[in-house]
Amino acid sequence: MVIVMSMAVIGVHGMLSGTASMDFGGKKNVGVAVGIIDGFVYLGTGVMSFTYAILLPKEQLDATGKLVGPATDPSNWSAWPIAMIPLAIVGLVLALRIWNAKPKPKGQQAAA
């Protein structure tokens, strides 16, 4: 499950960073578009890191360096995939909104 989710996220990130940013940023502003998209990716990663630190069990090692305590019980890790679901749904909704979006031709202003 983790591998499939990672592949899906990496694929979407690659498409957004490359093709979509070129479409929406244009030749002159593609760097700005990539920067904004990547900035939100890193911001989301940082927020999730803090969220997981709160939700997931703390690491405990014994004298030999072996993992012990609540982190070894798989039932204590159920918050990990559940925490991803709401954000995945938000990402899906946002992606569906721009699924067939086309950049405006030059000279045409956006609706206010």
N, C-alpha and C positions, 0 to 999 in steps of 0.2 A: 504494500500500500504506500509506504513512504517513497519507494523508488518511483512509482507511477506518479505520485503527486509532485515529486521533485522534477521529473521529466516534463510534466505539464507546465509547471511554473517557469522552468528555464526556457522552454519553447516559447511561451507567451512573452516573456521578458525579452528574448532575442528579437522577436517580431516587432515588439513595441519600440525597442531601442533602435532598430534599423529602419524598417520600412515605414511604419506609422509615423515616426518622428520626421522622416523625410517628407512624407505626404503632408503632414500638418504644419511643419516648420518651414517647408520650402528649402530651396538650395542655400539661401542666405542665413536662415535661422535654425537649421537642423541641429546645430550644436546646443542652442538654447533648449530646444525641445528634448533632446537626449538628456541634457543636464536636469531638466525638471522631472522627467520620467524616472531617471536613475535616482534622483534625490528622494522622490517618494518611495522608491523601492528600499533604499537604505533607511529612511525614516520608519517605514513599516517594520523592517527587520529589527531595528532598535527597540521599537515599542513592544514587539512580540518577545524579544529577549527578556525585557523586564516583566512582561506578563507571565512568561513561563517560569521565571524565577520565583514568582509568587505562587503560581498554581501547582507546580511540580514538586515532588519530594526532594528533600535536601540530600546531598551525597554524604555518606558516612563510610569511612574506611577503618578496617581493623588494623592491628599491629603489622600484619603481613602485607597490607596494601589492598586487601580484598574488599570489594564493595559489600556492605552489610546494611541492615536497617530497612526503612520503608521504601527506599529506592529499588530494592530487589523484588518487591511485590508488584507484579504486572497490573493489578487492579488500581494501584496508586497512580498509574500513568494514563488513566482514561481521560483526564482533562486535556492531554496533549492534542489528540485529533479533534476533540470537541471544540477546543479553542480556535481551531482553524476554520471550522464550518461557517460561522457568521461572516468572516472576512472573505472567504471564498465566494459566498453568495453575493456580497457587495461587489467583488471583482467581476463576477459573472454579469450582474446587472449593468455595471458600467461598460463592460465589453460589448454587451448586446446593444447598448445605446449607440455605440459608434461602429457597429458591425458593417453597415453599408454606407457610412459617412464618406463624403467626397469633399476634397478641398474646394473652396470657392474660387472661381476664375479671378484673374487679376482685375482690379478695378471695381469689383463688386463688394459692397460693404456688408458686414454681418448685421443681422436684425438685432435691434436693441431690446 
